[in-house]
Amino acid sequence: MIDHEYYLLGDVAKILRCRPSKIVYLLATRQVPEPELRIGNRRVFTTLDLFRLSEKLQIDLAQELKEKENLRRMHDR
């Protein structure tokens, strides 16, 4: 089963540990494609978009997502 999670720009920046402006720059200069989904004129990123950005930024996304999941579990306790 495919996991469909959606993220806003701020969420993506936190996961990738970079500034939102860096992500916007990559999108504006077309170094990575724009997310296909927009809601209320806001970019909505998918997991695939996260992988594209992480490749461009040379970030190990698997480790970042693992840490995010650990934080979520700690918060749910």
N, C-alpha and C positions, 0 to 999 in steps of 0.2 A: 504494500500500500504506500502510495506517495504522500509525504507529509507536506501539506500546503500551509505554510506560514507566511505572513505578510508583515512587512516592516516599513516604518516611515524613515525619513532621512536621519533623524536623530538616533533612532534605534540602530540603524546600520553603522553610523559613526561610532556608537558605543561598542558594538560588537567587534568592529574592525580596529578600534582604538586609534581613531584618527579624527581630524576636525571635519565637520560637515562641509566646510568650504573646499576641502581637498576633493571630496566626492563630487560636489557641484562642478568644480573645475574639470574633472575627468569627463563628466557628462557634457558640459558646455563645449569642450574642445573635441568631442566625439571620439575620445580614446576608448570609451566603453559605450555601448548602446543605452539609450534611455530606457527606463522600465516601461513596459507596455501598459501597465495599469496606472490610472490616475483617478483619484477620488477627491472631489472638491478642489481641483487644480493642485493637488499634492501628489508627489510621486509615491507610488506604493511598490516597494521592492519585494521580490520573491527570493527564495533560496537560490535560484539560478543566478539572479542578479548579484547576490552576495558572493557567489563563487567567481563571477566575472570580475567584480571589483577586487576581491582578494588576490586573484591572479595578477591583476595590473599593479596592485600595491605590494605584491610579493609578501603576502601575509598567509600564515598557515591557518586557514579557516576552520579546519577540523578542531584544532586546539581551542580557538576562540569560542566555537559553538559548544564544546564540551564544558568550558568554564561557565558559559551562560546557563547551561542546563544545571550545573552544580549550584549556581546561585539561585535558580528558580526552586530547586528542591529544598534548599536551606530556608527560603522564604515561605514555602508551603508548610513547613513544620510548625 
